[in-house]
């Protein structure tokens, strides 16, 4: 199961937050179940702190290759640097299967 599919499932049946500022807030509050970041974000400093925060809080973290595709799977028509899954919905088993 790829991260794009998990994000899309969670968007349709659960709840997600989009954008680095919103994602940072969900990590700090401890409400994120999974954080996915696009690796083609430029400059890298925009999303660099997210992996560190996820490690500190014990939140699952993943990277995808394209912010454009991440935006599409998030249900928006523009590129998206990062997404947090708050309520997994039908993607619960997929997220649990991630290492």
mmCIF file as gemmi writes it, N, C-alpha and C atoms, coordinates in Angstrom:
data_model
loop_
_atom_site.group_PDB
_atom_site.id
_atom_site.type_symbol
_atom_site.label_atom_id
_atom_site.label_alt_id
_atom_site.label_comp_id
_atom_site.label_asym_id
_atom_site.label_entity_id
_atom_site.label_seq_id
_atom_site.pdbx_PDB_ins_code
_atom_site.Cartn_x
_atom_site.Cartn_y
_atom_site.Cartn_z
_atom_site.occupancy
_atom_site.B_iso_or_equiv
_atom_site.pdbx_formal_charge
_atom_site.auth_seq_id
_atom_site.auth_asym_id
_atom_site.pdbx_PDB_model_num
ATOM 1 N N . UNK Axp A 1 ? 0.859 -1.189 0 1 0 ? 1 A 1
ATOM 2 C CA . UNK Axp A 1 ? 0 0 0 1 0 ? 1 A 1
ATOM 3 C C . UNK Axp A 1 ? 0.895 1.239 0 1 0 ? 1 A 1
ATOM 4 N N . UNK Axp A 2 ? 0.682 2.117 -0.959 1 0 ? 2 A 1
ATOM 5 C CA . UNK Axp A 2 ? 1.509 3.327 -0.99 1 0 ? 2 A 1
ATOM 6 C C . UNK Axp A 2 ? 0.854 4.463 -0.2 1 0 ? 2 A 1
ATOM 7 N N . UNK Axp A 3 ? 1.653 5.468 0.119 1 0 ? 3 A 1
ATOM 8 C CA . UNK Axp A 3 ? 1.176 6.575 0.947 1 0 ? 3 A 1
ATOM 9 C C . UNK Axp A 3 ? 0.069 7.375 0.259 1 0 ? 3 A 1
ATOM 10 N N . UNK Axp A 4 ? 0.148 7.516 -1.055 1 0 ? 4 A 1
ATOM 11 C CA . UNK Axp A 4 ? -0.898 8.256 -1.78 1 0 ? 4 A 1
ATOM 12 C C . UNK Axp A 4 ? -2.268 7.608 -1.566 1 0 ? 4 A 1
ATOM 13 N N . UNK Axp A 5 ? -2.306 6.285 -1.657 1 0 ? 5 A 1
ATOM 14 C CA . UNK Axp A 5 ? -3.568 5.553 -1.49 1 0 ? 5 A 1
ATOM 15 C C . UNK Axp A 5 ? -4.074 5.687 -0.055 1 0 ? 5 A 1
ATOM 16 N N . UNK Axp A 6 ? -3.171 5.597 0.905 1 0 ? 6 A 1
ATOM 17 C CA . UNK Axp A 6 ? -3.556 5.736 2.314 1 0 ? 6 A 1
ATOM 18 C C . UNK Axp A 6 ? -4.146 7.124 2.571 1 0 ? 6 A 1
ATOM 19 N N . UNK Axp A 7 ? -3.496 8.156 2.037 1 0 ? 7 A 1
ATOM 20 C CA . UNK Axp A 7 ? -3.986 9.538 2.211 1 0 ? 7 A 1
ATOM 21 C C . UNK Axp A 7 ? -5.369 9.677 1.591 1 0 ? 7 A 1
ATOM 22 N N . UNK Axp A 8 ? -5.535 9.135 0.39 1 0 ? 8 A 1
ATOM 23 C CA . UNK Axp A 8 ? -6.821 9.242 -0.295 1 0 ? 8 A 1
ATOM 24 C C . UNK Axp A 8 ? -7.935 8.539 0.485 1 0 ? 8 A 1
ATOM 25 N N . UNK Axp A 9 ? -7.642 7.346 0.993 1 0 ? 9 A 1
ATOM 26 C CA . UNK Axp A 9 ? -8.625 6.6 1.803 1 0 ? 9 A 1
ATOM 27 C C . UNK Axp A 9 ? -8.994 7.376 3.063 1 0 ? 9 A 1
ATOM 28 N N . UNK Axp A 10 ? -7.964 7.904 3.735 1 0 ? 10 A 1
ATOM 29 C CA . UNK Axp A 10 ? -8.195 8.656 4.98 1 0 ? 10 A 1
ATOM 30 C C . UNK Axp A 10 ? -8.986 9.926 4.703 1 0 ? 10 A 1
ATOM 31 N N . UNK Axp A 11 ? -8.726 10.559 3.558 1 0 ? 11 A 1
ATOM 32 C CA . UNK Axp A 11 ? -9.464 11.782 3.197 1 0 ? 11 A 1
ATOM 33 C C . UNK Axp A 11 ? -10.943 11.483 2.999 1 0 ? 11 A 1
ATOM 34 N N . UNK Axp A 12 ? -11.233 10.36 2.359 1 0 ? 12 A 1
ATOM 35 C CA . UNK Axp A 12 ? -12.623 10.017 2.038 1 0 ? 12 A 1
ATOM 36 C C . UNK Axp A 12 ? -13.409 9.496 3.235 1 0 ? 12 A 1
ATOM 37 N N . UNK Axp A 13 ? -12.736 8.787 4.153 1 0 ? 13 A 1
ATOM 38 C CA . UNK Axp A 13 ? -13.467 8.127 5.24 1 0 ? 13 A 1
ATOM 39 C C . UNK Axp A 13 ? -13.058 8.586 6.63 1 0 ? 13 A 1
ATOM 40 N N . UNK Axp A 14 ? -12.024 9.414 6.723 1 0 ? 14 A 1
ATOM 41 C CA . UNK Axp A 14 ? -11.546 9.881 8.024 1 0 ? 14 A 1
ATOM 42 C C . UNK Axp A 14 ? -11.353 11.381 8.01 1 0 ? 14 A 1
ATOM 43 N N . UNK Axp A 15 ? -10.185 11.82 8.492 1 0 ? 15 A 1
ATOM 44 C CA . UNK Axp A 15 ? -9.887 13.253 8.521 1 0 ? 15 A 1
ATOM 45 C C . UNK Axp A 15 ? -8.393 13.469 8.324 1 0 ? 15 A 1
ATOM 46 N N . UNK Axp A 16 ? -8.05 14.445 7.463 1 0 ? 16 A 1
ATOM 47 C CA . UNK Axp A 16 ? -6.644 14.792 7.246 1 0 ? 16 A 1
ATOM 48 C C . UNK Axp A 16 ? -6.459 16.302 7.379 1 0 ? 16 A 1
ATOM 49 N N . UNK Axp A 17 ? -5.225 16.704 7.599 1 0 ? 17 A 1
ATOM 50 C CA . UNK Axp A 17 ? -4.844 18.114 7.584 1 0 ? 17 A 1
ATOM 51 C C . UNK Axp A 17 ? -3.768 18.278 6.532 1 0 ? 17 A 1
ATOM 52 N N . UNK Axp A 18 ? -3.817 19.385 5.804 1 0 ? 18 A 1
ATOM 53 C CA . UNK Axp A 18 ? -2.87 19.638 4.719 1 0 ? 18 A 1
ATOM 54 C C . UNK Axp A 18 ? -2.053 20.893 5.007 1 0 ? 18 A 1
ATOM 55 N N . UNK Axp A 19 ? -0.806 20.87 4.561 1 0 ? 19 A 1
ATOM 56 C CA . UNK Axp A 19 ? 0.059 22.044 4.721 1 0 ? 19 A 1
ATOM 57 C C . UNK Axp A 19 ? 0.957 21.922 5.933 1 0 ? 19 A 1
ATOM 58 N N . UNK Axp A 20 ? 2.158 22.415 5.806 1 0 ? 20 A 1
ATOM 59 C CA . UNK Axp A 20 ? 3.176 22.243 6.846 1 0 ? 20 A 1
ATOM 60 C C . UNK Axp A 20 ? 2.785 22.868 8.179 1 0 ? 20 A 1
ATOM 61 N N . UNK Axp A 21 ? 2.166 24.049 8.166 1 0 ? 21 A 1
ATOM 62 C CA . UNK Axp A 21 ? 1.768 24.682 9.439 1 0 ? 21 A 1
ATOM 63 C C . UNK Axp A 21 ? 0.732 23.84 10.172 1 0 ? 21 A 1
ATOM 64 N N . UNK Axp A 22 ? -0.299 23.385 9.463 1 0 ? 22 A 1
ATOM 65 C CA . UNK Axp A 22 ? -1.342 22.57 10.091 1 0 ? 22 A 1
ATOM 66 C C . UNK Axp A 22 ? -0.784 21.231 10.558 1 0 ? 22 A 1
ATOM 67 N N . UNK Axp A 23 ? 0.065 20.624 9.73 1 0 ? 23 A 1
ATOM 68 C CA . UNK Axp A 23 ? 0.661 19.335 10.077 1 0 ? 23 A 1
ATOM 69 C C . UNK Axp A 23 ? 1.526 19.466 11.33 1 0 ? 23 A 1
ATOM 70 N N . UNK Axp A 24 ? 2.313 20.543 11.409 1 0 ? 24 A 1
ATOM 71 C CA . UNK Axp A 24 ? 3.151 20.782 12.594 1 0 ? 24 A 1
ATOM 72 C C . UNK Axp A 24 ? 2.283 20.857 13.851 1 0 ? 24 A 1
ATOM 73 N N . UNK Axp A 25 ? 1.166 21.561 13.767 1 0 ? 25 A 1
ATOM 74 C CA . UNK Axp A 25 ? 0.256 21.676 14.92 1 0 ? 25 A 1
ATOM 75 C C . UNK Axp A 25 ? -0.276 20.312 15.348 1 0 ? 25 A 1
ATOM 76 N N . UNK Axp A 26 ? -0.673 19.472 14.383 1 0 ? 26 A 1
ATOM 77 C CA . UNK Axp A 26 ? -1.23 18.158 14.731 1 0 ? 26 A 1
ATOM 78 C C . UNK Axp A 26 ? -0.169 17.263 15.385 1 0 ? 26 A 1
ATOM 79 N N . UNK Axp A 27 ? 1.078 17.391 14.942 1 0 ? 27 A 1
ATOM 80 C CA . UNK Axp A 27 ? 2.16 16.599 15.556 1 0 ? 27 A 1
ATOM 81 C C . UNK Axp A 27 ? 2.368 17.072 16.992 1 0 ? 27 A 1
ATOM 82 N N . UNK Axp A 28 ? 2.457 18.392 17.176 1 0 ? 28 A 1
ATOM 83 C CA . UNK Axp A 28 ? 2.699 18.936 18.518 1 0 ? 28 A 1
ATOM 84 C C . UNK Axp A 28 ? 1.573 18.594 19.485 1 0 ? 28 A 1
ATOM 85 N N . UNK Axp A 29 ? 0.343 18.538 18.979 1 0 ? 29 A 1
ATOM 86 C CA . UNK Axp A 29 ? -0.806 18.164 19.816 1 0 ? 29 A 1
ATOM 87 C C . UNK Axp A 29 ? -0.886 16.657 20.041 1 0 ? 29 A 1
ATOM 88 N N . UNK Axp A 30 ? -0.149 15.895 19.226 1 0 ? 30 A 1
ATOM 89 C CA . UNK Axp A 30 ? -0.184 14.44 19.347 1 0 ? 30 A 1
ATOM 90 C C . UNK Axp A 30 ? -1.405 13.803 18.716 1 0 ? 30 A 1
ATOM 91 N N . UNK Axp A 31 ? -2.096 14.526 17.815 1 0 ? 31 A 1
ATOM 92 C CA . UNK Axp A 31 ? -3.316 13.987 17.21 1 0 ? 31 A 1
ATOM 93 C C . UNK Axp A 31 ? -3.073 13.296 15.87 1 0 ? 31 A 1
ATOM 94 N N . UNK Axp A 32 ? -1.877 13.475 15.293 1 0 ? 32 A 1
ATOM 95 C CA . UNK Axp A 32 ? -1.575 12.853 13.993 1 0 ? 32 A 1
ATOM 96 C C . UNK Axp A 32 ? -1.268 11.374 14.181 1 0 ? 32 A 1
ATOM 97 N N . UNK Axp A 33 ? -1.794 10.535 13.283 1 0 ? 33 A 1
ATOM 98 C CA . UNK Axp A 33 ? -1.496 9.1 13.296 1 0 ? 33 A 1
ATOM 99 C C . UNK Axp A 33 ? -0.393 8.777 12.286 1 0 ? 33 A 1
ATOM 100 N N . UNK Axp A 34 ? -0.35 9.588 11.222 1 0 ? 34 A 1
ATOM 101 C CA . UNK Axp A 34 ? 0.636 9.402 10.163 1 0 ? 34 A 1
ATOM 102 C C . UNK Axp A 34 ? 0.917 10.758 9.533 1 0 ? 34 A 1
ATOM 103 N N . UNK Axp A 35 ? 2.182 11.025 9.248 1 0 ? 35 A 1
ATOM 104 C CA . UNK Axp A 35 ? 2.573 12.246 8.551 1 0 ? 35 A 1
ATOM 105 C C . UNK Axp A 35 ? 3.302 11.84 7.272 1 0 ? 35 A 1
ATOM 106 N N . UNK Axp A 36 ? 2.876 12.424 6.151 1 0 ? 36 A 1
ATOM 107 C CA . UNK Axp A 36 ? 3.514 12.15 4.864 1 0 ? 36 A 1
ATOM 108 C C . UNK Axp A 36 ? 4.025 13.472 4.293 1 0 ? 36 A 1
ATOM 109 N N . UNK Axp A 37 ? 5.288 13.464 3.858 1 0 ? 37 A 1
ATOM 110 C CA . UNK Axp A 37 ? 5.943 14.672 3.36 1 0 ? 37 A 1
ATOM 111 C C . UNK Axp A 37 ? 6.452 14.416 1.942 1 0 ? 37 A 1
ATOM 112 N N . UNK Axp A 38 ? 6.315 15.416 1.083 1 0 ? 38 A 1
ATOM 113 C CA . UNK Axp A 38 ? 6.841 15.317 -0.287 1 0 ? 38 A 1
ATOM 114 C C . UNK Axp A 38 ? 8.341 15.594 -0.267 1 0 ? 38 A 1
ATOM 115 N N . UNK Axp A 39 ? 9.103 14.774 -0.978 1 0 ? 39 A 1
ATOM 116 C CA . UNK Axp A 39 ? 10.564 14.943 -0.973 1 0 ? 39 A 1
ATOM 117 C C . UNK Axp A 39 ? 11.04 16.005 -1.958 1 0 ? 39 A 1
ATOM 118 N N . UNK Axp A 40 ? 10.137 16.47 -2.844 1 0 ? 40 A 1
ATOM 119 C CA . UNK Axp A 40 ? 10.553 17.482 -3.825 1 0 ? 40 A 1
ATOM 120 C C . UNK Axp A 40 ? 10.238 18.911 -3.393 1 0 ? 40 A 1
ATOM 121 N N . UNK Axp A 41 ? 10.058 19.117 -2.09 1 0 ? 41 A 1
ATOM 122 C CA . UNK Axp A 41 ? 9.825 20.46 -1.551 1 0 ? 41 A 1
ATOM 123 C C . UNK Axp A 41 ? 11.141 21.235 -1.604 1 0 ? 41 A 1
ATOM 124 N N . UNK Axp A 42 ? 11.061 22.471 -2.048 1 0 ? 42 A 1
ATOM 125 C CA . UNK Axp A 42 ? 12.257 23.302 -2.162 1 0 ? 42 A 1
ATOM 126 C C . UNK Axp A 42 ? 11.961 24.688 -1.595 1 0 ? 42 A 1
ATOM 127 N N . UNK Axp A 43 ? 12.663 25.204 -0.615 1 0 ? 43 A 1
ATOM 128 C CA . UNK Axp A 43 ? 13.811 24.591 0.044 1 0 ? 43 A 1
ATOM 129 C C . UNK Axp A 43 ? 13.39 23.523 1.057 1 0 ? 43 A 1
ATOM 130 N N . UNK Axp A 44 ? 14.3 22.589 1.331 1 0 ? 44 A 1
ATOM 131 C CA . UNK Axp A 44 ? 14.041 21.454 2.23 1 0 ? 44 A 1
ATOM 132 C C . UNK Axp A 44 ? 13.702 21.902 3.654 1 0 ? 44 A 1
ATOM 133 N N . UNK Axp A 45 ? 14.17 23.094 4.039 1 0 ? 45 A 1
ATOM 134 C CA . UNK Axp A 45 ? 13.958 23.585 5.406 1 0 ? 45 A 1
ATOM 135 C C . UNK Axp A 45 ? 12.474 23.706 5.758 1 0 ? 45 A 1
ATOM 136 N N . UNK Axp A 46 ? 11.628 23.826 4.746 1 0 ? 46 A 1
ATOM 137 C CA . UNK Axp A 46 ? 10.182 23.993 4.983 1 0 ? 46 A 1
ATOM 138 C C . UNK Axp A 46 ? 9.616 22.792 5.741 1 0 ? 46 A 1
ATOM 139 N N . UNK Axp A 47 ? 10.056 21.595 5.38 1 0 ? 47 A 1
ATOM 140 C CA . UNK Axp A 47 ? 9.492 20.387 5.985 1 0 ? 47 A 1
ATOM 141 C C . UNK Axp A 47 ? 10.49 19.592 6.82 1 0 ? 47 A 1
ATOM 142 N N . UNK Axp A 48 ? 11.716 20.05 6.926 1 0 ? 48 A 1
ATOM 143 C CA . UNK Axp A 48 ? 12.778 19.299 7.596 1 0 ? 48 A 1
ATOM 144 C C . UNK Axp A 48 ? 12.45 18.947 9.051 1 0 ? 48 A 1
ATOM 145 N N . UNK Axp A 49 ? 11.775 19.832 9.745 1 0 ? 49 A 1
ATOM 146 C CA . UNK Axp A 49 ? 11.499 19.628 11.167 1 0 ? 49 A 1
ATOM 147 C C . UNK Axp A 49 ? 10.444 18.552 11.43 1 0 ? 49 A 1
ATOM 148 N N . UNK Axp A 50 ? 9.65 18.22 10.426 1 0 ? 50 A 1
ATOM 149 C CA . UNK Axp A 50 ? 8.535 17.289 10.639 1 0 ? 50 A 1
ATOM 150 C C . UNK Axp A 50 ? 9.002 15.892 11.03 1 0 ? 50 A 1
ATOM 151 N N . UNK Axp A 51 ? 10.045 15.394 10.382 1 0 ? 51 A 1
ATOM 152 C CA . UNK Axp A 51 ? 10.553 14.053 10.698 1 0 ? 51 A 1
ATOM 153 C C . UNK Axp A 51 ? 11.059 13.994 12.137 1 0 ? 51 A 1
ATOM 154 N N . UNK Axp A 52 ? 11.759 15.036 12.559 1 0 ? 52 A 1
ATOM 155 C CA . UNK Axp A 52 ? 12.292 15.097 13.922 1 0 ? 52 A 1
ATOM 156 C C . UNK Axp A 52 ? 11.15 15.102 14.941 1 0 ? 52 A 1
ATOM 157 N N . UNK Axp A 53 ? 10.13 15.937 14.681 1 0 ? 53 A 1
ATOM 158 C CA . UNK Axp A 53 ? 8.97 15.994 15.585 1 0 ? 53 A 1
ATOM 159 C C . UNK Axp A 53 ? 8.252 14.647 15.661 1 0 ? 53 A 1
ATOM 160 N N . UNK Axp A 54 ? 8.084 14.001 14.507 1 0 ? 54 A 1
ATOM 161 C CA . UNK Axp A 54 ? 7.41 12.694 14.477 1 0 ? 54 A 1
ATOM 162 C C . UNK Axp A 54 ? 8.181 11.66 15.292 1 0 ? 54 A 1
ATOM 163 N N . UNK Axp A 55 ? 9.514 11.667 15.165 1 0 ? 55 A 1
ATOM 164 C CA . UNK Axp A 55 ? 10.337 10.731 15.943 1 0 ? 55 A 1
ATOM 165 C C . UNK Axp A 55 ? 10.184 10.982 17.444 1 0 ? 55 A 1
ATOM 166 N N . UNK Axp A 56 ? 10.16 12.262 17.829 1 0 ? 56 A 1
ATOM 167 C CA . UNK Axp A 56 ? 10.016 12.615 19.246 1 0 ? 56 A 1
ATOM 168 C C . UNK Axp A 56 ? 8.674 12.165 19.803 1 0 ? 56 A 1
ATOM 169 N N . UNK Axp A 57 ? 7.615 12.302 18.992 1 0 ? 57 A 1
ATOM 170 C CA . UNK Axp A 57 ? 6.26 12.001 19.455 1 0 ? 57 A 1
ATOM 171 C C . UNK Axp A 57 ? 5.835 10.559 19.16 1 0 ? 57 A 1
ATOM 172 N N . UNK Axp A 58 ? 6.669 9.804 18.447 1 0 ? 58 A 1
ATOM 173 C CA . UNK Axp A 58 ? 6.317 8.42 18.119 1 0 ? 58 A 1
ATOM 174 C C . UNK Axp A 58 ? 5.224 8.312 17.066 1 0 ? 58 A 1
ATOM 175 N N . UNK Axp A 59 ? 5.189 9.269 16.145 1 0 ? 59 A 1
ATOM 176 C CA . UNK Axp A 59 ? 4.183 9.284 15.075 1 0 ? 59 A 1
ATOM 177 C C . UNK Axp A 59 ? 4.806 8.72 13.807 1 0 ? 59 A 1
ATOM 178 N N . UNK Axp A 60 ? 4.053 7.882 13.107 1 0 ? 60 A 1
ATOM 179 C CA . UNK Axp A 60 ? 4.558 7.286 11.869 1 0 ? 60 A 1
ATOM 180 C C . UNK Axp A 60 ? 4.785 8.368 10.823 1 0 ? 60 A 1
ATOM 181 N N . UNK Axp A 61 ? 5.872 8.192 10.059 1 0 ? 61 A 1
ATOM 182 C CA . UNK Axp A 61 ? 6.311 9.211 9.103 1 0 ? 61 A 1
ATOM 183 C C . UNK Axp A 61 ? 6.658 8.53 7.787 1 0 ? 61 A 1
ATOM 184 N N . UNK Axp A 62 ? 6.289 9.185 6.688 1 0 ? 62 A 1
ATOM 185 C CA . UNK Axp A 62 ? 6.637 8.655 5.382 1 0 ? 62 A 1
ATOM 186 C C . UNK Axp A 62 ? 6.94 9.771 4.401 1 0 ? 62 A 1
ATOM 187 N N . UNK Axp A 63 ? 7.676 9.427 3.357 1 0 ? 63 A 1
ATOM 188 C CA . UNK Axp A 63 ? 7.99 10.4 2.306 1 0 ? 63 A 1
ATOM 189 C C . UNK Axp A 63 ? 7.495 9.889 0.964 1 0 ? 63 A 1
ATOM 190 N N . UNK Axp A 64 ? 7.005 10.819 0.147 1 0 ? 64 A 1
ATOM 191 C CA . UNK Axp A 64 ? 6.592 10.517 -1.221 1 0 ? 64 A 1
ATOM 192 C C . UNK Axp A 64 ? 7.418 11.371 -2.166 1 0 ? 64 A 1
ATOM 193 N N . UNK Axp A 65 ? 7.396 11.026 -3.44 1 0 ? 65 A 1
ATOM 194 C CA . UNK Axp A 65 ? 8.275 11.698 -4.394 1 0 ? 65 A 1
ATOM 195 C C . UNK Axp A 65 ? 7.732 13.014 -4.933 1 0 ? 65 A 1
ATOM 196 N N . UNK Axp A 66 ? 6.399 13.222 -4.883 1 0 ? 66 A 1
ATOM 197 C CA . UNK Axp A 66 ? 5.832 14.373 -5.579 1 0 ? 66 A 1
ATOM 198 C C . UNK Axp A 66 ? 4.818 15.151 -4.747 1 0 ? 66 A 1
ATOM 199 N N . UNK Axp A 67 ? 5.067 16.464 -4.592 1 0 ? 67 A 1
ATOM 200 C CA . UNK Axp A 67 ? 4.096 17.309 -3.873 1 0 ? 67 A 1
ATOM 201 C C . UNK Axp A 67 ? 2.834 17.505 -4.701 1 0 ? 67 A 1
ATOM 202 N N . UNK Axp A 68 ? 2.949 17.435 -6.025 1 0 ? 68 A 1
ATOM 203 C CA . UNK Axp A 68 ? 1.778 17.556 -6.902 1 0 ? 68 A 1
ATOM 204 C C . UNK Axp A 68 ? 0.835 16.363 -6.688 1 0 ? 68 A 1
ATOM 205 N N . UNK Axp A 69 ? 1.415 15.143 -6.696 1 0 ? 69 A 1
ATOM 206 C CA . UNK Axp A 69 ? 0.605 13.936 -6.482 1 0 ? 69 A 1
ATOM 207 C C . UNK Axp A 69 ? 0.042 13.899 -5.062 1 0 ? 69 A 1
ATOM 208 N N . UNK Axp A 70 ? 0.805 14.429 -4.097 1 0 ? 70 A 1
ATOM 209 C CA . UNK Axp A 70 ? 0.332 14.477 -2.712 1 0 ? 70 A 1
ATOM 210 C C . UNK Axp A 70 ? -0.875 15.411 -2.609 1 0 ? 70 A 1
ATOM 211 N N . UNK Axp A 71 ? -0.828 16.53 -3.336 1 0 ? 71 A 1
ATOM 212 C CA . UNK Axp A 71 ? -1.97 17.443 -3.377 1 0 ? 71 A 1
ATOM 213 C C . UNK Axp A 71 ? -3.202 16.771 -3.965 1 0 ? 71 A 1
ATOM 214 N N . UNK Axp A 72 ? -3.02 16.036 -5.051 1 0 ? 72 A 1
ATOM 215 C CA . UNK Axp A 72 ? -4.142 15.343 -5.7 1 0 ? 72 A 1
ATOM 216 C C . UNK Axp A 72 ? -4.755 14.311 -4.751 1 0 ? 72 A 1
ATOM 217 N N . UNK Axp A 73 ? -3.926 13.503 -4.093 1 0 ? 73 A 1
ATOM 218 C CA . UNK Axp A 73 ? -4.467 12.495 -3.181 1 0 ? 73 A 1
ATOM 219 C C . UNK Axp A 73 ? -5.103 13.133 -1.943 1 0 ? 73 A 1
ATOM 220 N N . UNK Axp A 74 ? -4.727 14.399 -1.656 1 0 ? 74 A 1
ATOM 221 C CA . UNK Axp A 74 ? -5.329 15.127 -0.54 1 0 ? 74 A 1
ATOM 222 C C . UNK Axp A 74 ? -6.642 15.808 -0.933 1 0 ? 74 A 1
ATOM 223 N N . UNK Axp A 75 ? -6.954 15.759 -2.225 1 0 ? 75 A 1
ATOM 224 C CA . UNK Axp A 75 ? -8.211 16.335 -2.69 1 0 ? 75 A 1
ATOM 225 C C . UNK Axp A 75 ? -8.137 17.809 -3.032 1 0 ? 75 A 1
ATOM 226 N N . UNK Axp A 76 ? -6.924 18.324 -3.257 1 0 ? 76 A 1
ATOM 227 C CA . UNK Axp A 76 ? -6.791 19.724 -3.658 1 0 ? 76 A 1
ATOM 228 C C . UNK Axp A 76 ? -6.114 19.795 -5.022 1 0 ? 76 A 1
ATOM 229 N N . UNK Axp A 77 ? -6.298 20.894 -5.702 1 0 ? 77 A 1
ATOM 230 C CA . UNK Axp A 77 ? -5.802 21.026 -7.068 1 0 ? 77 A 1
ATOM 231 C C . UNK Axp A 77 ? -4.414 21.664 -7.163 1 0 ? 77 A 1
ATOM 232 N N . UNK Axp A 78 ? -3.782 21.885 -6.024 1 0 ? 78 A 1
ATOM 233 C CA . UNK Axp A 78 ? -2.447 22.474 -6.008 1 0 ? 78 A 1
ATOM 234 C C . UNK Axp A 78 ? -1.483 21.521 -5.289 1 0 ? 78 A 1
ATOM 235 N N . UNK Axp A 79 ? -0.195 21.781 -5.443 1 0 ? 79 A 1
ATOM 236 C CA . UNK Axp A 79 ? 0.81 20.955 -4.783 1 0 ? 79 A 1
ATOM 237 C C . UNK Axp A 79 ? 0.697 21.091 -3.261 1 0 ? 79 A 1
ATOM 238 N N . UNK Axp A 80 ? 1.068 20.036 -2.563 1 0 ? 80 A 1
ATOM 239 C CA . UNK Axp A 80 ? 0.957 20.01 -1.105 1 0 ? 80 A 1
ATOM 240 C C . UNK Axp A 80 ? 2.256 19.438 -0.527 1 0 ? 80 A 1
ATOM 241 N N . UNK Axp A 81 ? 2.881 20.17 0.368 1 0 ? 81 A 1
ATOM 242 C CA . UNK Axp A 81 ? 4.176 19.743 0.902 1 0 ? 81 A 1
ATOM 243 C C . UNK Axp A 81 ? 4.063 18.632 1.935 1 0 ? 81 A 1
ATOM 244 N N . UNK Axp A 82 ? 2.985 18.655 2.735 1 0 ? 82 A 1
ATOM 245 C CA . UNK Axp A 82 ? 2.836 17.638 3.781 1 0 ? 82 A 1
ATOM 246 C C . UNK Axp A 82 ? 1.374 17.45 4.156 1 0 ? 82 A 1
ATOM 247 N N . UNK Axp A 83 ? 1.089 16.236 4.636 1 0 ? 83 A 1
ATOM 248 C CA . UNK Axp A 83 ? -0.271 15.867 5.043 1 0 ? 83 A 1
ATOM 249 C C . UNK Axp A 83 ? -0.179 15.055 6.33 1 0 ? 83 A 1
ATOM 250 N N . UNK Axp A 84 ? -1.13 15.289 7.233 1 0 ? 84 A 1
ATOM 251 C CA . UNK Axp A 84 ? -1.235 14.485 8.45 1 0 ? 84 A 1
ATOM 252 C C . UNK Axp A 84 ? -2.581 13.781 8.458 1 0 ? 84 A 1
ATOM 253 N N . UNK Axp A 85 ? -2.587 12.51 8.81 1 0 ? 85 A 1
ATOM 254 C CA . UNK Axp A 85 ? -3.83 11.763 8.973 1 0 ? 85 A 1
ATOM 255 C C . UNK Axp A 85 ? -4.22 11.848 10.446 1 0 ? 85 A 1
ATOM 256 N N . UNK Axp A 86 ? -5.404 12.423 10.71 1 0 ? 86 A 1
ATOM 257 C CA . UNK Axp A 86 ? -5.886 12.542 12.085 1 0 ? 86 A 1
ATOM 258 C C . UNK Axp A 86 ? -6.812 11.383 12.446 1 0 ? 86 A 1
ATOM 259 N N . UNK Axp A 87 ? -7.743 11.097 11.558 1 0 ? 87 A 1
ATOM 260 C CA . UNK Axp A 87 ? -8.646 9.957 11.729 1 0 ? 87 A 1
ATOM 261 C C . UNK Axp A 87 ? -8.496 9.088 10.49 1 0 ? 87 A 1
ATOM 262 N N . UNK Axp A 88 ? -8.083 7.857 10.686 1 0 ? 88 A 1
ATOM 263 C CA . UNK Axp A 88 ? -7.707 7.004 9.565 1 0 ? 88 A 1
ATOM 264 C C . UNK Axp A 88 ? -8.897 6.499 8.753 1 0 ? 88 A 1
ATOM 265 N N . UNK Axp A 89 ? -10.059 6.323 9.375 1 0 ? 89 A 1
ATOM 266 C CA . UNK Axp A 89 ? -11.201 5.778 8.641 1 0 ? 89 A 1
ATOM 267 C C . UNK Axp A 89 ? -10.866 4.397 8.101 1 0 ? 89 A 1
ATOM 268 N N . UNK Axp A 90 ? -11.112 4.158 6.824 1 0 ? 90 A 1
ATOM 269 C CA . UNK Axp A 90 ? -10.85 2.852 6.201 1 0 ? 90 A 1
ATOM 270 C C . UNK Axp A 90 ? -9.354 2.562 6.046 1 0 ? 90 A 1
ATOM 271 N N . UNK Axp A 91 ? -8.507 3.547 6.254 1 0 ? 91 A 1
ATOM 272 C CA . UNK Axp A 91 ? -7.063 3.358 6.105 1 0 ? 91 A 1
ATOM 273 C C . UNK Axp A 91 ? -6.404 2.879 7.409 1 0 ? 91 A 1
ATOM 274 N N . UNK Axp A 92 ? -7.198 2.603 8.429 1 0 ? 92 A 1
ATOM 275 C CA . UNK Axp A 92 ? -6.689 2.201 9.748 1 0 ? 92 A 1
ATOM 276 C C . UNK Axp A 92 ? -5.737 1 9.662 1 0 ? 92 A 1
ATOM 277 N N . UNK Axp A 93 ? -6.146 -0.054 8.957 1 0 ? 93 A 1
ATOM 278 C CA . UNK Axp A 93 ? -5.321 -1.263 8.839 1 0 ? 93 A 1
ATOM 279 C C . UNK Axp A 93 ? -4.052 -0.98 8.048 1 0 ? 93 A 1
ATOM 280 N N . UNK Axp A 94 ? -4.162 -0.145 7.01 1 0 ? 94 A 1
ATOM 281 C CA . UNK Axp A 94 ? -2.993 0.183 6.189 1 0 ? 94 A 1
ATOM 282 C C . UNK Axp A 94 ? -1.939 0.922 7.016 1 0 ? 94 A 1
ATOM 283 N N . UNK Axp A 95 ? -2.397 1.853 7.849 1 0 ? 95 A 1
ATOM 284 C CA . UNK Axp A 95 ? -1.47 2.622 8.693 1 0 ? 95 A 1
ATOM 285 C C . UNK Axp A 95 ? -0.857 1.711 9.754 1 0 ? 95 A 1
ATOM 286 N N . UNK Axp A 96 ? -1.667 0.822 10.33 1 0 ? 96 A 1
ATOM 287 C CA . UNK Axp A 96 ? -1.165 -0.109 11.34 1 0 ? 96 A 1
ATOM 288 C C . UNK Axp A 96 ? -0.105 -1.044 10.755 1 0 ? 96 A 1
ATOM 289 N N . UNK Axp A 97 ? -0.207 -1.353 9.463 1 0 ? 97 A 1
ATOM 290 C CA . UNK Axp A 97 ? 0.737 -2.268 8.809 1 0 ? 97 A 1
ATOM 291 C C . UNK Axp A 97 ? 2.077 -1.6 8.489 1 0 ? 97 A 1
ATOM 292 N N . UNK Axp A 98 ? 2.141 -0.267 8.565 1 0 ? 98 A 1
ATOM 293 C CA . UNK Axp A 98 ? 3.392 0.442 8.289 1 0 ? 98 A 1
ATOM 294 C C . UNK Axp A 98 ? 4.38 0.219 9.417 1 0 ? 98 A 1
ATOM 295 N N . UNK Axp A 99 ? 5.652 0.183 9.075 1 0 ? 99 A 1
ATOM 296 C CA . UNK Axp A 99 ? 6.678 -0.019 10.112 1 0 ? 99 A 1
ATOM 297 C C . UNK Axp A 99 ? 7.171 1.317 10.63 1 0 ? 99 A 1
